[in-house]
Amino acid sequence: MVLRAALVLCAAVSAFVFVIWVMHQLRRNIAEEADVDSAAAPTLETLPFHLYNTVIQQLKQQKHELQVQTLAEQRRARTTENFSQAVLSNLSSGVLVFGVNGLLKQANPAAKEILGFNSPSGMSAEELFRDSVVCSTHSPEVYPDGLPDAPVLLAEEVQAVLREGSKRRQLEADYSTPAGEELHIAVTISPVPAVDGSLLGAACLISDRSEFQRSRRQMALQGEISAEMALELRTSLTTIAGYAQQLAKNRDAELASQLADDIASEAARLDRRIGGFLAEKHAAAVLTTRAQAASKIT
């Protein structure tokens, strides 16, 4: 019995020792696998210091290059804006820029001088042009049959371009400045598209055609005067011819003297009329030349 008990005790101790050894082997294998996983995924702490410093330096260099590019773009944008401002300021034609909301965003000095406003920014087309009515158009694609019978306001044309965003309008209108000066202006209204095709607003190119319009009216008046002058000249020549025929047939000295005086009087009146007509034609020619020169400059 004692021997059997000793054998059972030895077997139990051997089994316990074997279990402890197996557990120790399992724990060591798990620890080795964990070390392998840690080595496969290095962290900043496990990286070499020189490699970490290299990465930092590259990031700083990229940041510096980005800052330089940003500053260059800002300088380029300011240069472009200053150039555009200089061009607009020195144009003899007026330039107005309306936003999509219909309010004036920009006006160059020429536009302010023509329209008679010192600070028109923020005004709508209705406030700026008021009751100015379009009197002629050079846009057959917009008005193939000419202007409609109903009056077309200049401000409505600006709003139409802002709504449609595609059709340019070339118009002429009679404009009254806030000071009461009557002008005849030519206006070209064009949409301003963005890069993606959306509408940024509308631009108006304005030129003062008052002197040209006065010259055109003067020429029309001169045409009427020329017709009247031709009729008067024909009448005077007929009268002189009649006097001459009477003079040739008449032998009365007193009547001949009277007829000669009538011929001389009619000739003098005709000479004065022709001299005045030529002077008016010369003045009209000078006015037309000035208007054409101003139109070319514009």
C-alpha positions in Angstrom: 0.0 0.0 0.0 2.8 2.4 0.9 4.6 1.6 -2.4 1.4 2.1 -4.4 0.8 5.5 -2.7 4.4 6.5 -3.5 3.9 5.7 -7.2 0.7 7.7 -7.4 2.5 10.7 -5.7 5.4 10.5 -8.2 3.0 10.4 -11.1 1.1 13.4 -9.8 4.3 15.4 -9.3 5.5 14.5 -12.8 2.2 15.6 -14.3 2.3 18.9 -12.4 5.8 19.6 -13.5 4.9 18.8 -17.2 1.9 21.2 -17.1 4.1 24.0 -15.7 6.7 23.4 -18.5 4.1 23.5 -21.2 2.6 26.7 -19.8 6.0 28.3 -19.7 6.6 27.3 -23.4 3.3 28.8 -24.5 4.0 32.0 -22.7 7.4 32.3 -24.3 6.0 31.7 -27.8 3.3 34.4 -27.3 6.0 36.9 -26.1 8.1 36.2 -29.1 5.2 36.7 -31.5 4.4 40.0 -29.8 8.0 41.2 -30.3 7.9 40.3 -34.0 4.6 42.3 -34.5 6.2 45.3 -32.7 9.2 45.1 -34.9 7.1 44.9 -38.1 5.3 48.2 -37.2 7.9 50.7 -36.1 6.8 53.9 -34.4 8.4 57.3 -34.3 10.2 56.1 -31.2 11.8 53.2 -33.0 12.8 55.3 -36.1 16.4 56.4 -36.3 16.9 60.1 -35.3 18.5 61.2 -38.7 15.5 59.7 -40.6 13.0 61.6 -38.4 15.0 64.8 -38.8 15.0 64.3 -42.6 11.3 64.0 -42.7 10.9 67.2 -40.6 13.2 69.1 -42.9 11.3 68.0 -46.0 8.0 69.1 -44.5 9.5 72.5 -43.6 10.8 72.9 -47.2 7.4 72.1 -48.7 5.7 74.6 -46.3 8.2 77.3 -47.4 7.7 76.6 -51.1 3.9 76.7 -50.6 4.2 80.1 -48.8 6.4 81.4 -51.6 3.9 80.3 -54.3 1.1 81.9 -52.3 2.9 85.2 -52.0 3.7 85.1 -55.8 0.1 84.5 -56.6 -1.0 87.4 -54.4 1.6 89.7 -56.0 0.4 88.6 -59.5 -3.2 89.2 -58.5 -2.4 92.7 -57.2 -0.4 93.5 -60.3 -3.2 92.4 -62.6 -5.7 94.4 -60.5 -3.5 97.5 -60.6 -3.0 97.2 -64.4 -6.8 96.8 -64.9 -7.4 99.9 -62.8 -4.9 101.9 -64.7 -6.4 100.9 -68.1 -9.9 101.7 -66.9 -8.8 105.1 -65.4 -7.2 106.2 -68.7 -9.9 105.1 -71.1 -11.8 108.0 -72.8 -14.9 105.9 -72.9 -17.0 105.2 -69.8 -17.0 101.7 -68.3 -19.7 100.5 -65.9 -19.7 97.1 -64.2 -23.0 95.8 -62.7 -23.2 92.8 -60.4 -25.7 90.0 -60.8 -27.9 91.8 -58.3 -28.2 94.7 -60.6 -26.1 97.1 -58.5 -23.2 99.1 -59.9 -19.8 97.6 -58.7 -17.3 99.8 -60.6 -17.3 103.0 -62.7 -14.2 104.6 -64.3 -13.6 108.4 -64.2 -14.8 108.8 -67.8 -18.2 107.2 -67.0 -18.6 109.4 -64.0 -17.9 112.5 -66.1 -20.2 111.5 -68.9 -23.1 110.5 -66.6 -22.6 113.4 -64.2 -22.2 111.3 -61.0 -19.4 111.6 -58.5 -20.0 108.4 -56.6 -22.4 106.1 -58.5 -21.2 102.8 -56.9 -24.1 100.9 -55.4 -26.7 102.5 -57.6 -29.0 100.4 -59.7 -29.4 100.8 -63.5 -32.8 102.4 -62.9 -31.3 105.0 -60.6 -28.4 105.6 -62.9 -30.2 105.9 -66.3 -33.6 106.9 -64.9 -36.0 107.5 -67.8 -33.5 107.4 -70.6 -35.2 105.9 -73.7 -33.4 103.9 -76.4 -33.7 105.8 -79.7 -31.8 103.4 -82.0 -30.2 100.0 -81.9 -27.3 98.3 -83.8 -28.2 94.8 -82.5 -30.0 92.9 -85.3 -29.6 89.6 -83.3 -31.6 91.2 -80.5 -34.1 93.3 -82.5 -34.3 91.8 -86.0 -37.3 94.0 -86.9 -35.9 97.1 -85.2 -37.1 98.7 -81.9 -40.6 97.9 -80.8 -43.3 100.6 -80.9 -43.4 100.9 -77.1 -40.6 102.9 -75.5 -37.6 100.8 -74.4 -35.8 102.1 -71.4 -32.0 101.8 -71.2 -32.2 100.4 -67.7 -34.4 97.6 -68.9 -31.7 96.6 -71.5 -29.2 96.2 -68.7 -31.6 94.1 -66.7 -32.3 92.0 -69.8 -28.6 91.2 -70.3 -28.3 90.3 -66.6 -31.2 87.9 -66.9 -30.2 86.3 -70.2 -26.4 86.5 -69.9 -25.7 85.8 -73.5 -26.8 88.7 -75.9 -24.8 91.8 -76.3 -26.7 95.0 -77.0 -25.4 98.1 -78.9 -27.7 101.0 -78.4 -28.0 104.8 -78.6 -30.1 106.8 -76.2 -30.8 110.4 -75.1 -29.6 110.9 -71.6 -30.2 113.8 -69.2 -27.5 114.3 -66.5 -28.5 115.2 -62.9 -27.4 118.8 -63.7 -30.0 118.9 -66.6 -27.5 118.6 -69.5 -29.0 116.8 -72.5 -26.6 114.2 -74.0 -26.8 111.6 -76.8 -24.8 108.5 -75.7 -23.9 105.2 -77.3 -24.0 102.2 -75.0 -22.7 98.6 -75.5 -24.0 96.2 -72.9 -22.2 92.9 -72.6 -22.4 90.0 -70.2 -19.4 89.1 -68.0 -19.0 85.3 -67.7 -17.0 83.4 -65.2 -14.5 80.7 -66.0 -17.1 78.0 -65.3 -19.7 79.7 -67.6 -21.7 81.3 -64.8 -22.6 85.0 -65.0 -20.6 87.5 -63.0 -22.5 90.6 -64.1 -22.8 93.0 -67.0 -20.4 95.6 -68.4 -21.5 98.8 -70.2 -19.2 100.7 -72.5 -20.4 104.3 -72.8 -19.3 107.1 -75.2 -20.7 110.6 -75.6 -22.0 111.1 -79.1 -23.7 114.4 -78.5 -21.4 116.4 -80.8 -21.7 113.8 -83.5 -25.5 113.8 -83.1 -25.6 117.6 -83.4 -23.4 117.3 -86.5 -25.7 114.7 -88.0 -28.8 116.9 -87.3 -26.9 119.9 -88.7 -26.2 117.9 -91.9 -29.8 116.9 -92.1 -30.8 120.5 -91.7 -28.2 121.6 -94.3 -29.8 119.1 -96.7 -33.2 120.7 -96.2 -31.6 124.1 -96.6 -29.8 122.9 -99.8 -33.1 121.8 -101.3 -34.7 125.2 -100.4 -31.6 127.0 -101.7 -31.9 125.1 -105.0 -35.5 126.0 -105.3 -34.8 129.7 -104.5 -31.9 129.8 -106.9 -34.0 128.4 -109.7 -36.7 131.0 -108.9 -34.2 133.8 -108.9 -32.7 132.7 -112.2 -36.2 132.5 -113.7 -36.9 136.0 -112.5 -33.7 137.4 -113.9 -34.2 135.6 -117.2 -37.7 137.1 -117.4 -36.4 140.6 -116.7 -33.7 140.1 -119.3 -36.2 139.1 -121.9 -38.4 142.1 -121.2 -35.3 144.3 -121.4 -34.3 142.9 -124.7 -37.8 143.5 -126.2 -38.4 147.0 -124.7 -37.2 150.2 -126.3 -38.3 152.5 -123.5 -35.2 153.9 -121.8 -36.9 154.5 -118.5 -38.5 151.0 -118.4 -35.1 149.5 -119.4 -33.4 151.3 -116.6 -36.0 149.9 -114.1 -35.6 146.4 -115.5 -31.8 146.7 -115.2 -32.1 147.8 -111.6 -34.4 144.9 -110.9 -32.0 142.4 -112.4 -29.1 143.9 -110.3 -31.2 143.8 -107.1 -32.2 140.2 -107.7 -28.6 139.2 -108.5 -27.3 140.9 -105.3 -30.0 139.2 -103.2 -29.0 135.9 -104.8 -25.3 136.6 -104.1 -26.0 137.3 -100.4 -28.1 134.2 -100.1 -25.5 132.0 -101.7 -22.7 133.5 -99.5 -24.7 132.8 -96.3 -25.4 129.3 -97.5 -21.7 128.6 -98.2 -20.7 130.0 -94.8 -23.2 127.7 -93.1 -21.9 124.7 -95.1 -18.3 125.5 -94.0 -19.3 125.7 -90.4 -21.2 122.4 -90.7 -18.1 120.8 -92.3 -15.9 122.0 -89.5 -18.4 120.6 -86.9 -18.5 117.3 -88.7 -14.8 117.0 -88.9 -14.5 117.6 -85.1 -17.2 115.0 -84.4 -15.5 112.4 -86.6 -12.2 113.1 -84.9 -13.8 112.7 -81.4 -15.5 109.5 -82.6 -12.2 108.0 -83.7 -10.5 108.9 -80.4 -13.4 107.3 -78.5 
